[in-house]
Structures are given as structure tokens and as C-alpha cells.
Amino acid sequence: MNQKPKCIMLIDDNADDNFYHERVIRKSHTTDNVIVKHTAMDALEYLKSEKTDSIHPDLIFLDINMPGMNGWEFLEEYNKLEKRFQSRAIVVMLTTSDNPDDKKKAKSSEVASEFRTKPLTPDMLQEIVNKYFNSSVSSDPTEEK
């Protein structure tokens, strides 16, 4: 089986992090669709969308520390989504936090699959995609499509 995620969602209030992480994803040829949301609420609204043109993510990179609704609150609400709205995505906590309590909380989460420290690197992305999607992606960040 040689799959790759059809869509990856970035949820982070930091525009610079989103720009860099989207660039890493696009240069790796990991997916054809990248969705960037700057708030957890926007991400939830997108995931609840019934539009036929909405692409639901297979992989979500989620920041913890965001204004309004943080990553932990997002996970609680995501877990409550009706089955028809749940994308059943792999959720990776991607954060600057190296707080042991955050790591422990992520490990005990029913929804979060991984806890990683920013920035997302090509090698980290490849490792995650290989682990959950059995796919080969390029780890050369200079390679162009």
C-alpha cells in the first residue's frame, strides 16, 4: 500500500510558522492540498462544513498555544463532532512547548496521535507520513515540483 494524505491542515495563529510549514509540505510533495487555518474555531467550522467542495484533512498539525480556543480545547470539540463531520484525521500536536505536562497530556489524549516540537522539518514530515500513511516523500527541501 503506497498512500499519501489527500489533504493536510495546519492550525496555528502564527502566520510565519504557517508559511514555513506549508512550504515544507508543498516541497515534499506529500499532498496536493494544504489548508491553513489561523484559529481553532475556523478549523472546526471548516471541518463541520457540508460543502461538496470541502476537502477534509487526513493529517492535522495543531498548535497548542493560540488565542480564543487553544489546541487542547480544539481537541475536546473535535472529539465531539458528529461522525459525519469527523474527518478521522491523524492529529499531531506541533508546538514550541517542551513542557512535560503538555507531552503527558498529548500522550493521554484520545485524539492526538503525536506530540512534536516546531518547526516541522522535511525529515519529521516524512517520518510522520511514513508512519501513518505508508508513503515515500522527498526529504530534500530544495527539490521543486
C-alpha positions, -999 to 999 in steps of 0.1 A, spaced: 0 0 0 15 33 -11 -7 61 1 -2 97 10 -26 121 27 -50 137 3 -51 169 25 -30 183 54 -44 210 76 -23 235 96 -39 251 126 -17 278 140 -22 315 148 14 323 138 15 333 101 52 328 98 50 293 111 21 285 88 41 299 58 72 279 66 53 247 74 32 249 43 63 254 22 79 223 38 48 203 30 45 215 -6 82 210 -14 80 174 -1 52 165 -25 34 149 4 -1 161 -6 -19 180 -32 -40 200 -7 -29 221 22 -54 240 43 -42 267 66 -64 279 95 -53 307 118 -77 298 146 -91 266 161 -126 279 157 -121 285 119 -107 249 117 -138 235 135 -161 254 112 -143 241 82 -144 205 94 -182 209 100 -187 222 65 -211 201 43 -200 218 11 -193 192 -16 -161 210 -25 -147 208 11 -117 185 13 -114 170 47 -78 166 60 -62 132 66 -35 149 87 -38 179 110 -8 198 126 -22 216 156 -6 243 177 -13 243 214 -10 280 224 -35 300 204 -58 329 215 -95 322 218 -95 284 216 -63 266 223 -52 233 209 -65 213 239 -99 229 236 -99 222 199 -93 185 206 -122 184 230 -145 200 204 -131 179 176 -138 147 196 -175 158 200 -181 163 163 -208 141 148 -194 111 130 -205 126 97 -183 157 103 -153 139 117 -125 136 92 -108 109 113 -75 127 107 -42 119 123 -37 149 147 -2 159 155 4 185 182 31 208 167 42 233 192 70 253 207 61 239 241 85 215 256 65 214 288 65 178 302 28 183 312 19 191 276 37 160 264 20 138 290 -14 153 282 -9 146 245 1 110 251 -31 105 272 -53 122 245 -78 100 226 -74 123 196 -38 134 194 -15 108 178 18 126 182 35 155 201 62 173 181 82 204 187 83 231 160 95 237 134 81 210 111 111 197 91 112 177 59 125 147 79 99 150 106 71 152 79 85 122 61 86 102 93 50 110 102 37 103 67 56 70 65 43 60 100 6 67 93 3 66 55 30 42 43 42 67 18 76 78 5 80 116 3 111 135 -6 131 148 23 151 173 1 137 207 10 153 223 -21 136 199 -46 110 216 -67 79 201 -82 
